[in-house]
């Protein structure tokens, strides 16, 4: 039986187009409307420079207006409409695989580009989700450090060797309090991102309602009319121990999002992918290597990337989580995002 080899059918243009199309088409967070593809980001990715600037007009202060008169000597002094900008960082990343690692699912008659393309696009989608969560974690850390936690409601028990009570666990009241950090714009919160342990508690409270999507095919869980997104990548950290001093105690984040809170730009590098043949390895048996490269921009609108702590030209996961790399520029109410911290 003939061997199916990727290097024999690899066509860069077709492969790169497949990755571009497949990468975002299956991203649930993009489908939910929380993240929007930003054409401005996409255009900026084609330019040089590691930071992307996003200018915006500042809101006009609602001060008392002037009173009109018929006095020609009564001359008003016009006020300025000022602008500012936020910055986002370009993520320039790459990954390489030995083709045998990617080709394990290939069989005679299968489409090699589709099989390998799915694996590669799944990898980059997972990377983008990690970047999103770690960016969020860094922005939350900045909010706690520099904005008096005005996006965060923390009901968790933090005292040493103390058991959480019902008041320290997620509840309808706690979720409402978190939404209220948005003030009179709280209705802009449309989704809740929860860890599966938190989701389980909501199930036990019998407070989850299920609806069907617009096509009547999928059943969607909702809580307080907010769509639930269950994801165990949402931060959970050990925070001391229970009163027995042995059992770990955990603090879970619950993220409350509004639509279009994040923007994403996605593009290939100058050479998005290429195959490399190493004939001398394996005692001369050789190996085929697939190199894949992505240029990504991912930003919460209204929050500025400072780049205060960054070793290389693009941030690592740890640097995205660093509070000093973020600062909020917009008024709190303009950013539809809040966090609830609980013990489950």
Secondary structure, 3 states (H helix, E strand, C coil): CCCCCHHHHCCHHHHHHHHHHHHHHCCHHHHHCCEEECHHHHHHHCCCCCEEEEEEECCCCCCCCCCCCCCCCCCCCCCCCCEEEEEEEEEEEEEEEEHHHHHHHCCCCCCHHHHHHHHHHHHHHHHHHHHHHHHHHHHHHHHHHHCCCCCEEECCCCCCCCCCCHHHCCCHHHHHHHHHHHHHHHHHEEEEEECHHHHHHHHHCCCCEEEECCCCCCEEEEECCEEEEECCCCCEEEEEECCCCCCEEEEEEEEEEECCCEEEEEEEEEEEEEEEEECCCCCCCCEEEEEEEEEEEEEECCEEECCCCCCCCCCCHHHHCCHHHEEECCCHHHCCEEEEEECC
